[in-house]
Amino acid sequence: MNNTFPTEGNLSGLNREDFQKDINDKKTDLFILKNTKGMEVAVTNYGCAILSIMVPDKNGKYANVILGHDSIEHVINSPEPFLSTTIGRYGNRIAKGKFTLFGEEHELTINNGPNSLHGGPTGFHARVWDAVQIDESTVQFNYVSADGEEGFPGNLACKVTFTLTDDNAIDIKYSATTDKKTIINMTNHSYFNLAGDPSKASTDNILYVNADYYTPVDSTFMTTGEIAPVKDTPMDFTTPKAVGKEINNYDFVQLKNGKGYDHNWVLNT
């Protein structure tokens, strides 16, 4: 653990002491990233969770545009365990918690109906990562996932690096090495509310998605394998519109299956 950069007086008002805890001989802590523009991002090494993203609006007023927590206890005991954390070994669902790799079937922990979700109940989001704050704008997290953890093969050495750039972007880089053939799909699971005010519904946010297709899901949120067009459906965000404009149109079966939008879009890249 290397955290020699000051956390006092941060824009989000978080207290470092509220994020310091010993868990299985590892220490959790608070890390504040700053750039030359005055923006700040707060993270913790428990689940590599983002706690706040303080950005200015057009009038220069700073607000937090992400849903996070104000103590390590709230991170650990969150009713939404994946809230703004790092997800692994495998983001999204694996059907029935099974996959076959080079002829060998592997069974994973089931934690979402009949499926395995986001690496299982004690995936990367629920682990204490080793942390080194490299400079005022960069922190690096490391974790070794043991062979067989949540059913995944191979000892997996992972690195996640958060950098707050001077153009107000959060750059997240992932890398991993393993000693066995395995699967991996790491990502960040942030919940945003761009109003900077949790009392205002995020469904009012205007969304544009450059995607002509999406992947439908069944009643367990599992992708069906189909790639369907968004045209003439509530899934079409190729023209910007409010997230909530059609979200309650349960006559469209995909919004019923997803309880709103819980889908992947196939980007036009």
DOLOLO-288141 format. One record per residue (C-alpha): residue number from 1; residue in three letters; x, y, z. Coordinates in nm, 3 decimals, padded with zeros to 5 digits, always signed. Layout:
<pts>
seq|type|X|Y|Z
NUM|ALA|X|Y|Z;
...
</pts>
This chain:
<pts>
seq|type|X|Y|Z
1|MET|+00.000|+00.000|+00.000;
2|ASN|+00.140|+00.337|-00.105;
3|ASN|-00.084|+00.633|-00.036;
4|THR|+00.129|+00.938|+00.037;
5|PHE|-00.083|+01.193|-00.147;
6|PRO|-00.313|+01.408|+00.068;
7|THR|-00.683|+01.327|+00.076;
8|GLU|-00.792|+01.606|+00.311;
9|GLY|-01.013|+01.885|+00.183;
10|ASN|-01.124|+01.697|-00.128;
11|LEU|-01.420|+01.832|-00.325;
12|SER|-01.643|+01.533|-00.244;
13|GLY|-01.602|+01.581|+00.132;
14|LEU|-01.498|+01.219|+00.191;
15|ASN|-01.294|+01.135|+00.501;
16|ARG|-00.996|+00.903|+00.467;
17|GLU|-01.057|+00.748|+00.809;
18|ASP|-01.400|+00.627|+00.691;
19|PHE|-01.228|+00.412|+00.426;
20|GLN|-00.951|+00.258|+00.635;
21|LYS|-01.017|-00.099|+00.746;
22|ASP|-00.823|-00.424|+00.787;
23|ILE|-00.977|-00.709|+00.587;
24|ASN|-00.801|-01.047|+00.580;
25|ASP|-00.463|-00.885|+00.659;
26|LYS|-00.507|-00.623|+00.387;
27|LYS|-00.581|-00.255|+00.437;
28|THR|-00.840|-00.051|+00.253;
29|ASP|-00.793|+00.320|+00.192;
30|LEU|-00.914|+00.630|+00.010;
31|PHE|-00.732|+00.769|-00.296;
32|ILE|-00.796|+01.112|-00.448;
33|LEU|-00.698|+01.181|-00.810;
34|LYS|-00.663|+01.541|-00.931;
35|ASN|-00.579|+01.706|-01.260;
36|THR|-00.463|+02.055|-01.356;
37|LYS|-00.820|+02.161|-01.441;
38|GLY|-00.942|+02.115|-01.083;
39|MET|-01.142|+01.797|-01.141;
40|GLU|-01.126|+01.522|-00.876;
41|VAL|-01.200|+01.150|-00.866;
42|ALA|-01.217|+00.948|-00.543;
43|VAL|-01.156|+00.572|-00.544;
44|THR|-01.092|+00.295|-00.293;
45|ASN|-00.892|-00.026|-00.329;
46|TYR|-01.189|-00.236|-00.211;
47|GLY|-01.322|-00.358|-00.544;
48|CYS|-01.141|-00.068|-00.714;
49|ALA|-01.465|+00.122|-00.658;
50|ILE|-01.513|+00.477|-00.783;
51|LEU|-01.665|+00.682|-00.501;
52|SER|-01.709|+01.021|-00.662;
53|ILE|-01.640|+01.210|-00.983;
54|MET|-01.641|+01.581|-00.912;
55|VAL|-01.683|+01.784|-01.232;
56|PRO|-01.786|+02.145|-01.298;
57|ASP|-02.106|+02.238|-01.480;
58|LYS|-02.125|+02.520|-01.735;
59|ASN|-02.128|+02.772|-01.446;
60|GLY|-01.822|+02.620|-01.279;
61|LYS|-02.018|+02.459|-00.995;
62|TYR|-01.877|+02.120|-00.894;
63|ALA|-02.098|+01.816|-00.833;
64|ASN|-02.063|+01.438|-00.814;
65|VAL|-02.194|+01.268|-01.130;
66|ILE|-02.157|+00.908|-01.013;
67|LEU|-02.335|+00.699|-00.753;
68|GLY|-02.086|+00.594|-00.488;
69|HIS|-02.049|+00.544|-00.113;
70|ASP|-01.922|+00.760|+00.174;
71|SER|-01.757|+00.485|+00.383;
72|ILE|-01.591|+00.148|+00.337;
73|GLU|-01.872|-00.017|+00.533;
74|HIS|-02.124|+00.114|+00.282;
75|VAL|-01.912|-00.019|-00.006;
76|ILE|-01.887|-00.364|+00.153;
77|ASN|-02.253|-00.386|+00.255;
78|SER|-02.408|-00.212|-00.044;
79|PRO|-02.749|-00.347|-00.149;
80|GLU|-02.609|-00.317|-00.502;
81|PRO|-02.274|-00.500|-00.459;
82|PHE|-02.143|-00.401|-00.803;
83|LEU|-02.213|-00.028|-00.761;
84|SER|-01.934|+00.160|-00.945;
85|THR|-01.681|-00.119|-00.883;
86|THR|-01.436|-00.308|-01.104;
87|ILE|-01.589|-00.628|-01.240;
88|GLY|-01.410|-00.959|-01.296;
89|ARG|-01.307|-01.210|-01.375;
90|TYR|-01.588|-01.189|-01.626;
91|GLY|-01.827|-00.898|-01.672;
92|ASN|-02.187|-00.978|-01.765;
93|ARG|-02.360|-01.317|-01.747;
94|ILE|-02.239|-01.666|-01.829;
95|ALA|-02.537|-01.892|-01.899;
96|LYS|-02.601|-02.153|-01.631;
97|GLY|-02.255|-02.077|-01.489;
98|LYS|-02.079|-02.308|-01.735;
99|PHE|-01.834|-02.263|-02.019;
100|THR|-01.622|-02.500|-02.224;
101|LEU|-01.263|-02.409|-02.310;
102|PHE|-01.049|-02.635|-02.531;
103|GLY|-01.283|-02.926|-02.462;
104|GLU|-01.287|-02.887|-02.082;
105|GLU|-01.607|-02.773|-01.907;
106|HIS|-01.578|-02.536|-01.614;
107|GLU|-01.853|-02.473|-01.359;
108|LEU|-01.877|-02.132|-01.195;
109|THR|-02.055|-02.000|-00.888;
110|ILE|-02.421|-01.917|-00.963;
111|ASN|-02.530|-01.579|-00.829;
112|ASN|-02.796|-01.442|-01.066;
113|GLY|-03.092|-01.670|-01.121;
114|PRO|-02.953|-01.967|-01.312;
115|ASN|-02.648|-01.773|-01.432;
116|SER|-02.308|-01.653|-01.317;
117|LEU|-02.287|-01.273|-01.305;
118|HIS|-01.983|-01.041|-01.301;
119|GLY|-01.739|-01.305|-01.177;
120|GLY|-01.954|-01.439|-00.892;
121|PRO|-02.049|-01.315|-00.544;
122|THR|-01.686|-01.279|-00.433;
123|GLY|-01.547|-01.157|-00.764;
124|PHE|-01.312|-00.864|-00.815;
125|HIS|-01.571|-00.620|-00.678;
126|ALA|-01.542|-00.783|-00.333;
127|ARG|-01.162|-00.806|-00.309;
128|VAL|-00.902|-00.581|-00.149;
129|TRP|-00.649|-00.484|-00.416;
130|ASP|-00.291|-00.379|-00.353;
131|ALA|-00.260|-00.011|-00.438;
132|VAL|+00.013|+00.234|-00.536;
133|GLN|-00.066|+00.597|-00.610;
134|ILE|+00.194|+00.677|-00.873;
135|ASP|+00.132|+01.052|-00.887;
136|GLU|-00.144|+01.300|-00.811;
137|SER|-00.353|+01.184|-01.108;
138|THR|-00.277|+00.809|-01.128;
139|VAL|-00.338|+00.509|-00.904;
140|GLN|-00.254|+00.147|-00.986;
141|PHE|-00.433|-00.154|-00.836;
142|ASN|-00.304|-00.514|-00.841;
143|TYR|-00.471|-00.842|-00.746;
144|VAL|-00.385|-01.210|-00.794;
145|SER|-00.693|-01.427|-00.845;
146|ALA|-00.612|-01.784|-00.743;
147|ASP|-00.662|-02.085|-00.970;
148|GLY|-01.020|-02.205|-00.917;
149|GLU|-01.150|-01.882|-00.763;
150|GLU|-01.526|-01.879|-00.831;
151|GLY|-01.457|-02.172|-01.066;
152|PHE|-01.229|-01.992|-01.314;
153|PRO|-00.908|-02.170|-01.418;
154|GLY|-00.558|-02.031|-01.381;
155|ASN|-00.374|-01.806|-01.140;
156|LEU|-00.451|-01.462|-01.281;
157|ALA|-00.235|-01.158|-01.200;
158|CYS|-00.442|-00.846|-01.274;
159|LYS|-00.358|-00.477|-01.297;
160|VAL|-00.603|-00.187|-01.321;
161|THR|-00.471|+00.167|-01.363;
162|PHE|-00.689|+00.476|-01.318;
163|THR|-00.560|+00.803|-01.466;
164|LEU|-00.742|+01.135|-01.451;
165|THR|-00.627|+01.319|-01.762;
166|ASP|-00.601|+01.694|-01.812;
167|ASP|-00.887|+01.687|-02.063;
168|ASN|-01.117|+01.567|-01.780;
169|ALA|-01.130|+01.202|-01.887;
170|ILE|-01.095|+00.898|-01.662;
171|ASP|-00.865|+00.657|-01.842;
172|ILE|-00.889|+00.299|-01.712;
173|LYS|-00.640|+00.040|-01.837;
174|TYR|-00.671|-00.333|-01.764;
175|SER|-00.408|-00.604|-01.805;
176|ALA|-00.370|-00.962|-01.681;
177|THR|-00.143|-01.264|-01.716;
178|THR|-00.226|-01.624|-01.637;
179|ASP|-00.059|-01.964|-01.611;
180|LYS|-00.353|-02.156|-01.767;
181|LYS|-00.587|-02.106|-02.060;
182|THR|-00.879|-01.907|-01.921;
183|ILE|-01.138|-01.643|-02.004;
184|ILE|-01.140|-01.282|-01.884;
185|ASN|-01.361|-00.978|-01.943;
186|MET|-01.286|-00.700|-01.694;
187|THR|-01.474|-00.372|-01.690;
188|ASN|-01.594|-00.086|-01.473;
189|HIS|-01.955|-00.094|-01.347;
190|SER|-02.022|+00.272|-01.275;
191|TYR|-02.369|+00.414|-01.218;
192|PHE|-02.391|+00.769|-01.349;
193|ASN|-02.634|+01.052|-01.284;
194|LEU|-02.508|+01.340|-01.492;
195|ALA|-02.738|+01.590|-01.319;
196|GLY|-02.502|+01.573|-01.021;
197|ASP|-02.810|+01.551|-00.797;
198|PRO|-02.932|+01.207|-00.678;
199|SER|-03.278|+01.352|-00.617;
200|LYS|-03.317|+01.399|-00.993;
201|ALA|-03.396|+01.090|-01.199;
202|SER|-03.123|+00.975|-01.435;
203|THR|-03.402|+00.883|-01.677;
204|ASP|-03.407|+01.253|-01.769;
205|ASN|-03.051|+01.225|-01.905;
206|ILE|-03.030|+01.252|-02.283;
207|LEU|-02.863|+00.946|-02.439;
208|TYR|-02.712|+00.885|-02.780;
209|VAL|-02.584|+00.539|-02.876;
210|ASN|-02.418|+00.497|-03.215;
211|ALA|-02.558|+00.147|-03.266;
212|ASP|-02.798|+00.007|-03.524;
213|TYR|-02.825|-00.328|-03.346;
214|TYR|-02.852|-00.468|-02.992;
215|THR|-02.854|-00.811|-02.827;
216|PRO|-03.195|-00.925|-02.692;
217|VAL|-03.218|-01.101|-02.353;
218|ASP|-03.447|-01.365|-02.207;
219|SER|-03.639|-01.341|-01.879;
220|THR|-03.317|-01.419|-01.683;
221|PHE|-03.136|-01.123|-01.850;
222|MET|-02.926|-01.373|-02.048;
223|THR|-02.844|-01.284|-02.407;
224|THR|-03.024|-01.511|-02.655;
225|GLY|-02.755|-01.505|-02.924;
226|GLU|-02.968|-01.293|-03.155;
227|ILE|-02.846|-00.959|-03.291;
228|ALA|-03.154|-00.746|-03.359;
229|PRO|-03.205|-00.406|-03.526;
230|VAL|-03.297|-00.109|-03.306;
231|LYS|-03.495|+00.062|-03.582;
232|ASP|-03.858|+00.131|-03.489;
233|THR|-03.808|+00.000|-03.133;
234|PRO|-03.750|+00.166|-02.792;
235|MET|-03.389|+00.042|-02.821;
236|ASP|-03.313|+00.305|-03.085;
237|PHE|-03.088|+00.581|-02.946;
238|THR|-02.931|+00.673|-03.281;
239|THR|-03.120|+01.000|-03.238;
240|PRO|-03.062|+01.148|-02.891;
241|LYS|-03.355|+01.109|-02.651;
242|ALA|-03.425|+01.091|-02.278;
243|VAL|-03.339|+00.753|-02.125;
244|GLY|-03.686|+00.735|-01.971;
245|LYS|-03.887|+00.833|-02.278;
246|GLU|-03.993|+00.475|-02.358;
247|ILE|-03.849|+00.280|-02.064;
248|ASN|-04.191|+00.173|-01.931;
249|ASN|-04.320|+00.043|-02.264;
250|TYR|-04.360|-00.314|-02.143;
251|ASP|-04.559|-00.400|-02.454;
252|PHE|-04.212|-00.426|-02.602;
253|VAL|-04.098|-00.760|-02.456;
254|GLN|-03.731|-00.662|-02.428;
255|LEU|-03.811|-00.381|-02.184;
256|LYS|-04.017|-00.630|-01.985;
257|ASN|-03.737|-00.889|-01.983;
258|GLY|-03.474|-00.630|-01.892;
259|LYS|-03.699|-00.446|-01.644;
260|GLY|-03.606|-00.145|-01.852;
261|TYR|-03.272|-00.121|-02.026;
262|ASP|-03.028|-00.397|-01.927;
263|HIS|-02.887|-00.477|-02.269;
264|ASN|-02.579|-00.464|-02.487;
265|TRP|-02.570|-00.244|-02.796;
266|VAL|-02.360|-00.338|-03.100;
267|LEU|-02.167|-00.019|-03.171;
268|ASN|-02.116|+00.107|-03.525;
269|THR|-01.735|+00.102|-03.522;
</pts>
